[in-house]
Every structure is written in structure tokens, then in C-alpha cells.
Amino acid sequence: MDQTKIWDHFQNNDEIGDAFINALPRYEFLAKQIKSGMTILNIGVGRGGLESILVKKRVVVNCLDPSAETIDRLRKQYDLGVRAQVGFSQSMPFQDGEFDVVIMSEVLEHLTDDVLHSTLGEVRRVLKPGGFFIGTVPANERLMDNQVVCPHCGESFHRWGHAQSFSLSRLREALSSNYFTVQRIETRAFPDWRREGLKNLIKSSFRYVLGRAGAPIASPNIFFKARR
């Protein structure tokens, strides 16, 4: 399945609205892991929500995405120039040891086994010695729950293009076997605490607690932080 068609649709089609609007709390959490002045690479940019936060934080932002239209838009929007590149995670157009931090949030689950292995090797290559690899994946996803069938060609596929499901132990093993030192790995949800009202506060609190416990009802993610 050519996933670039999926992301060209969701990242660049204004008629469907912002499919990444609910990702803002996750982006804000990831941005807290980054210090001003750091040089970072974000792989898989969505609509540029994380880039927007990091640019304001005076981080040196670089990004990589397979969608040429998305990259062209971010280059213009944030004056990124060659720091925004079209490409794929398994073959990055960046120099060895270029970044303090590489971010992949909701990306690894889209990669097949061979591409995942190549990608982790590339992440190590472009990180500075002692640099960090951080990101998120869905926690313990049942891939069949989101399986759909194209009414035109009959092909069965995951509606979001996911090819992997990760547990804490499986993700830890994938990182460790590719020579990363895992410093933090945990399940969590990312509720939107900005919604006003006691009812929304209670809902967000419950989702946060259930997410930490890995309860499926909270749609939990796994957050990871690993050192090169």
C-alpha cells in the first residue's frame, strides 16, 4: 500500500479540516522534552503542529516527510529552506551526527519490519553521540479493529496505514536491539486540559489515569525516550 496517498490527503486537503487537531496535547508534551537552541529532526510532520510549537521555542527545526506538497508548505510557512526535506525514514537525506534529538511521533507503527529496522539504523546515524530519540506509538493496538476494504478494488488495509502493533516490551526490544539505551518508556494518554468546565476536567483526569494504566478505553500511547 502506498501510504503517501493517505498522508497527502490528510495533510493537504483543507476541505476535510485538520485531521491532526487532537494531536496538540501530544505535541505540547513532546515539545517539553526539547530545550531551546537544540537542533532537532521531526520525521512525519502531519500539518506542522509540532514545528509550529518548536519554532516559537527557538529550536532549530528540521523535518522529513514523504509528501512534497506538505514539505513545500512548511518551508514557506516557517522559512525552513533545506532544513525541510522530502524523503523516507529508512534513507534520510541528512548528514551523520547532525541532530541533538530525532522525533518520530505516531510514525513507527506505519513501518514494515524491514523498514523499521532500517529506520532505527538511520536514526542512530543522524543523531549526535549521546543524542536522544523520542516519540510515541499507539499502545497495544488491535490492528484488525481498524481494517477496512476498498469498495473499488477489494484491497483490505488499515484505515490509517498501520503495519505494526507495539507493547512496552516489544518497543523496548526494538530500540535495544538497534543499540539505543532506553531511558524512559511508558503508557500514557494525552487529554486536552484546556477544555473549560468541571465536567471536561473530570473527563480529562480519568483519561489521563486510565492512559497511564494502559486501559484501551483511553486510547493510550506509548511514549519513549532513548539515548544513542
N, C-alpha and C positions, 0 to 999 in steps of 0.2 A: 504493500500500500504506500502510495506517495503522500507522506504527511505534509509536504509543503503546500498542497492544495488546501488542507484543513486550516493551516495557520494563515495562509494568505486570506482565507475567507474571514476568520475570526479577528485577525489583527488589522484588517484594512477595509472592512465593509461597514461603513458608518450607518447603514440602514438597519442593521441588527442591534445597534447600540454597543456599549462597551462590555464585552464578554468577560473582562478581567476586573470589573468594578469591585467585586467582592474580595479580590486579592490584596486590596490596600492594607489591611491589618497585617498580612503576611509580609508584604514589602516593608512596612514600617519596622517590624520585628527584625528582619534581615538587616536593614539599614543601621540598626542599633549595634550590630556586630562590627561595623566598619568605622574606622577613625578618619577624621578629616585629613586630607593630604595623601591618603593611600591610593595606590594605583590598582584598580580592580577590573576584572573582566566578567561581565554578565552574559551567560550563554542562554539563549531562548528568551526574547525580550517582551513577548506579549505586545502590549500597546505602549511600552516605555514607562510604565508606572514606577518601577524601581529606579530607572535612570533619572526620572524627574526628582525623586527624593534625594538621590545621591549627588546630583549636580548642585542642588541647593546646599548640601552639606560640604561642598568644596572637596569632593572626592574626584580623582582623575578617572573618569568613566570610559571604559572601552566595552564594546558589545559585539556579539556574534549571533547571527540568525540566518536561517536559510531563505527568508523572504526578502528579496531585493527591494520590493516596494516599502516594506517596513523599515529597512536599514536606510533607505534614501530619505524617508520622512524623519527619522531620528537624527540623521546627520544635519539636516536643515534646522530641526527644532532646537537642538542643543549644541549646534556648531561643533560636532564631533569629528568631522573630516575623516581621515583614515583610521581613526580610533573606533569607527563603526564599520564592521566588515560583514559581507555576505559569505556564508560558509557553514560547515558542519563540524560538530564537536569531535569527530574522530580524525579530523585533518584540519587543524587550526592554522590560519594564516598569520600567526604571531611568533615572535622570537622566543628562544629558550630563556627561562628565568625572568620573564617580563613583568609579572604581576605579584602584588602582595596578597591578593585574595582573588579566587575564582568562585563565582556563584552559579549554581545550577538549581533553580527552584521550580519544581514540578516539570522536570525535563528527563531525568534518568529513567523514569518509567516508560518513556516513549522509545527506548533503545532496545534492540535485539541483543542477545548475549554477546555476539562478536563485536557489535558496535559499542556496547557498554564497556567491554574490556579495552578496546582501542581508545575510547574516550577518556577513561581514567588514566591511561598512559599519557595522553596528550595534556590532561590537566596537570599532571606531575611535571611534564616537560616545561610548560609555560609559567609555572609557579616559581617564585624565588625560593632558594633554600630556606626552610622554616616558614614558608608562606602557608596560607590556610585555604582549604576547600570547604565551602559551606553551602547548604541548600536544604531543600525539602523534597519529599516524595509522599504520595498517599500511603497511609498505613494499612497494611493487610487487606488491600483491595481484592475483592472477588471480581476478577476480570469479566466473567460471564454475565454478571449483573448489568453490564453496560454494553453487551454485544448486540449489534443491530445488523440488519440485512438491507442491502441496497435494492430498492424495488425495480431498478432498471437492469442491473447486471447480475443480481443474485449473490454478490460477494458478501460474506459475513465479516464484520470488522468491529473493533471497539470504537464507540462514538467519539472518543477523544484521542484515539490513536495509541492507547496504552498497550505496551507489549510485555511489561514486567509488573510483578507484584512484590513488594518488599515488606518483610517483617524486620524488627530490630536486629535479629541475629543474622538474617540474610544480607542486610545492608552493611552491617559491621564487617561481615566476612568479605564482601565485595571490596570494601575500602582497604581492609587489612591485607588482603591477598594482592593488592596493587600497591603495596608499600606505603600506605598512608597510616599515620598514627591517629587513631580515633580519640578525640578529646572530649566529645560530648555527642550523645545520641539519645533521643527521647521522643516519645509521642506527645503531641500537643495539638490543640485546635487554635484557631485564630479568630475569635469573635470580635465584632466591631464594638468597641467600648464607647464610641462616640454617639451612639444612638441614645436619645434622651428618654427619660421616664423610668420609673421603678420597674415596670414590667420588663422592659428591654434589658435593664441592668441584671435582673434575676436570670433572664434567659441567657445572657452572655456569661454570667458566672457559672451557671450549670454546664454550659457548653465547654467552658474552659476546664472545669473539673473533670467532666466526662472525657474530654480530649486527652488530658494527662493520663487518664486510666486506659486510654485506647478504645473506648466504647464506640462501636460503629455508628451509633445514632448521632455522634458529634462530628462525623466525617473527619476523623483525625488525620494528621500528617505526622511524618517522622522528620524531625529537624536533626541535621548532622553538622558537626564541625570537626575537621580532620586536618592534621599538620603534615606538610610534605617532609 
